[in-house]
Amino acid sequence: MALNLEAKFPRKQLAFWPSPIHKLERLSQELGVEVWAKRDDISSGLAFGGNKVRKLEWLAADALAQGCDTLVSIGNIQSNHTRQVAAVAAVLGMKCRLVQEEWTKWEDPAYDKVGNILLSRLMGASTVLEGEGYSTEVKETWQRALDEVRREGGKPYAIPAGASDHPLGGLGYAHFADEVAAQEEQMGVFFDTVITATCTGSTQAGMVVGFGAQDRKRRLIGIDTACNEAMTRAAVTKIARATAELIGLNREIRDEEIIIDPRFAGPDYGLPDEETIAGIRAAASLEAMLTDPVYEGKSIAGLIAMAKKGEFPKGSKILYVHLGGAPALNAYHNAFH
Ligand SMILES: Cc1ncc(COP(=O)(O)O)c(C=O)c1O
C-alpha cells in the first residue's frame, strides 16, 4: 500500500526527487552479490544534501506555517544534520542557530573549522560550540539556544538532533518507501534487503513504517553508528511507533521489524575502525562513491562484511541507502594516514 503522505501532510519540497538508484557494478562483482545504491547524498542542490533534507521538507512546511523566523538545532561539531538545517534556513530566508557539541574526541586543530561547520558558517548560521557527548536525550544546550532566540525577539523553530525525535521526524523516510516502490516498478526490480546507517533513529524508523505498509516484505537492516545498540533501538522504536500512529497505519510496529546490527559501529560514535576505513576505500576506489568515517563508512563496511560472510541469501538484490556525510571527510583526513 502506498502511504501518499503528501496528500495528508504539508511538505516544502527542497530537493530533486526521486533520488537516483543505480547498480554498483564493480562492488557487486567483487562481492558476488547484487548491490544497488539509492543516492540520497546527491539528491539535493542544498550544500551537498543528505538524509536530513528529506526529513526537513516536512518540518520546514510546519515552521513556515507557524511563522517561525529562526531554525534552532543541535549536533556534533561535524554534524551533517546541522549543515543541512543551515542550508534549509538559507533557502527559506530564515535565521539559523546551531549548537555544535563535542560528541566525539577527534584530535585535529581544524576539526571545528573545516567540513560541515565551515559550510554552515558560509550559509549564515551562527554556530555555538558548547556541550559534549552523544545522546538522544533533550539537551540543555539546545533549550538555552531556543531561549536566547526568544529573548532576542525571534520566533524559533526547534529541530532536535538529526530531526528525529520530533512529531514529523519519521515522515521523510516513510515517504521514501513509496518512492523506492515506484522506482522498483519502473525498473522491474525488487530489493529484498535494504541497508541503512542508523543513529538518531528517524531514518530507519520512517523506513520501518513505510516498508512495513507494503504488501511485499523485505529485510531492512540498520547498521548502528552510535555504538549504543540499546539507545539506537529505543530511538528507532519510539519514532517508528509514533510515526505509524501519526499516519494511521492501523497496526502496531512489532519489535522484530526493527533490526539493528551493532557489529560495525567501531570503537565509539564518530570513531572509525580499520574495517570502516577499508569500507570507505573500497567504495571510493571501486565506485567513486564517497562515504565518511562517522556514518556511511560504517554501513558500507557492514554491507561488505555481511556479503563476505555469506549472510545475504543467494540471488538477493541489496539496496544500500547512501545518506550523505562526505562533507565531513576533510575533517577526518588523519584517519587515512
Ligand atoms: C550521513 C549520515 N548517515 C546516517 C545518519 C543516521 O541517520 P539518523 O540519525 O536518522 O538515524 C546521519 C545522521 O545522523 C548522517 O548524517
The ligand as a Tripos MOL2 file, in Angstrom:
@<TRIPOS>MOLECULE
LIG
   16    16     1     0     0
SMALL
NO_CHARGES

@<TRIPOS>ATOM
      1 C1         25.4330   10.7690    6.6920 C.3       1 LIG1
      2 C2         24.5060   10.2360    7.7190 C.ar      1 LIG1
      3 N1         24.1450    8.9450    7.6640 N.ar      1 LIG1
      4 C3         23.3170    8.4110    8.5780 C.ar      1 LIG1
      5 C4         22.7950    9.1590    9.6210 C.ar      1 LIG1
      6 C5         21.8690    8.4850   10.5820 C.3       1 LIG1
      7 O1         20.5510    8.9020   10.4000 O.3       1 LIG1
      8 P1         19.5640    9.0270   11.6530 P.3       1 LIG1
      9 O2         20.2040    9.9880   12.5880 O.co2     1 LIG1
     10 O3         18.2810    9.4710   11.1050 O.co2     1 LIG1
     11 O4         19.4810    7.6680   12.2810 O.co2     1 LIG1
     12 C6         23.1570   10.5220    9.7110 C.ar      1 LIG1
     13 C7         22.6960   11.3880   10.8210 C.2       1 LIG1
     14 O5         22.7080   11.1120   11.9680 O.2       1 LIG1
     15 C8         24.0120   11.0670    8.7450 C.ar      1 LIG1
     16 O6         24.3650   12.3640    8.7860 O.3       1 LIG1
@<TRIPOS>BOND
     1     1     2 1
     2     2     3 ar
     3     2    15 ar
     4     3     4 ar
     5     4     5 ar
     6     5     6 1
     7     5    12 ar
     8     6     7 1
     9     7     8 1
    10     8     9 2
    11     8    10 1
    12     8    11 1
    13    12    13 1
    14    12    15 ar
    15    13    14 2
    16    15    16 1
@<TRIPOS>SUBSTRUCTURE
     1 LIG1         1 GROUP 0 **** ****
